[in-house]
Amino acid sequence: MWQLEARFNSKFNYPYVFLNDEPFTDEFMELTSNLTTSETKYGLIPKEHWSYPDWIDIPKADQLRKKMGDEGIIYGDSLSYRHMCRFNSGFFFRHPLLDEYDYYWRVEPGVEFFCDMDYDPFLFMQRNNKKYGWTIALIEYESTIPSLWKTVRSFMQQYPQYIPKQNMMDFVSNNNGYSYNLCHFWSNFEIGDLNFFRSESYLRFFDYLDKAGGFFYERWGDAPVHSIAASILLDQDAIHFFDDIGYQHDSFMHCPRARELQKKCHCDSEESFDLTDNSCYRRWIQL
């Protein structure tokens, strides 16, 4: 948060909205509000957005979750992680504290921002009709989503009216939609249009996936869900790569390579994840 203020928000003073499934402590609210001169808001996630829906077979979900844990799949045995993925897939944009906003910048704990931003990305999105922005794209763990693409294909067959002709299908599929190539935008960084997620097409898409049960019977992440949705439901020109935002989450880092952008950054572009084998950046550039 301190880096985001120093690099960007101290110049633009956008509010922060904090959401959690448990009430925030007084200490958390005091310390975070003191990091910015902007408004800070703190909200509780509704129980129905962070719990099993009625159609989930809970003993079955518990059994499958334990099996994934035993197999060593990352977050395979975590129920809270599944609630988080489902919330970020289908509910964050419905929280009352976000009702007044049209755009959002998702900020996660422990991330870093390396580059000065001298322009407003929200105005950029609005003026250029961009709906979804990203910085890092990578390969998903196939063991967490074995039936996701089958469900997506079924959705596309049932609701072809939601799929624009000039979509970005080729980013997530190497064979015109027959199979999923596992590429996804890493959703711990997103700058997006909330009205895309509130749209009929996205809500129908999320509900279709949700009823299939994969958030609990498997471990569908919000990153592939958002990425597939953006790729098949949006025109390709509506997705934007924020190359000029230097960003790191865990060991994955994007650092701009252009010399003019480097002058505003404190990262090493030679260490950028973009050019590694597990990155989908090259596919994006090809398209």
Rosetta blueprint (number, residue, H / E / L):
1 M L
2 W H
3 Q H
4 L H
5 E H
6 A H
7 R H
8 F L
9 N H
10 S H
11 K H
12 F L
13 N L
14 Y L
15 P L
16 Y E
17 V E
18 F E
19 L E
20 N E
21 D L
22 E L
23 P L
24 F L
25 T L
26 D H
27 E H
28 F H
29 M H
30 E H
31 L H
32 T H
33 S H
34 N L
35 L L
36 T L
37 T L
38 S L
39 E L
40 T E
41 K E
42 Y E
43 G E
44 L E
45 I L
46 P L
47 K H
48 E H
49 H H
50 W L
51 S L
52 Y L
53 P L
54 D L
55 W L
56 I L
57 D L
58 I H
59 P H
60 K H
61 A H
62 D H
63 Q H
64 L H
65 R H
66 K H
67 K H
68 M H
69 G H
70 D H
71 E L
72 G L
73 I L
74 I L
75 Y L
76 G L
77 D L
78 S L
79 L H
80 S H
81 Y H
82 R H
83 H H
84 M H
85 C H
86 R H
87 F H
88 N H
89 S H
90 G H
91 F L
92 F H
93 F H
94 R H
95 H L
96 P H
97 L H
98 L H
99 D L
100 E L
101 Y L
102 D L
103 Y E
104 Y E
105 W E
106 R E
107 V L
108 E L
109 P L
110 G L
111 V L
112 E E
113 F E
114 F L
115 C E
116 D L
117 M L
118 D L
119 Y L
120 D L
121 P H
122 F H
123 L H
124 F H
125 M H
126 Q H
127 R H
128 N L
129 N L
130 K L
131 K L
132 Y E
133 G E
134 W E
135 T L
136 I L
137 A E
138 L E
139 I E
140 E L
141 Y L
142 E H
143 S H
144 T H
145 I L
146 P L
147 S L
148 L H
149 W H
150 K H
151 T H
152 V H
153 R H
154 S H
155 F H
156 M H
157 Q H
158 Q H
159 Y L
160 P H
161 Q H
162 Y H
163 I L
164 P L
165 K L
166 Q L
167 N L
168 M L
169 M H
170 D H
171 F H
172 V H
173 S L
174 N L
175 N L
176 N L
177 G L
178 Y L
179 S L
180 Y L
181 N L
182 L L
183 C E
184 H E
185 F E
186 W L
187 S L
188 N L
189 F L
190 E E
191 I E
192 G E
193 D E
194 L H
195 N H
196 F H
197 F H
198 R L
199 S L
200 E H
201 S H
202 Y H
203 L H
204 R H
205 F H
206 F H
207 D H
208 Y H
209 L H
210 D H
211 K H
212 A H
213 G L
214 G H
215 F H
216 F H
217 Y H
218 E L
219 R L
220 W L
221 G L
222 D H
223 A H
224 P H
225 V H
226 H H
227 S H
228 I H
229 A H
230 A H
231 S H
232 I H
233 L H
234 L L
235 D L
236 Q H
237 D H
238 A H
239 I E
240 H E
241 F E
242 F L
243 D L
244 D L
245 I L
246 G L
247 Y E
248 Q E
249 H E
250 D L
251 S L
252 F E
253 M E
254 H E
255 C L
256 P L
257 R L
258 A L
259 R H
260 E H
261 L H
262 Q H
263 K L
264 K L
265 C E
266 H L
267 C L
268 D L
269 S H
270 E H
271 E H
272 S L
273 F H
274 D H
275 L H
276 T L
277 D L
278 N L
279 S E
280 C L
281 Y H
282 R H
283 R H
284 W H
285 I H
286 Q H
287 L L
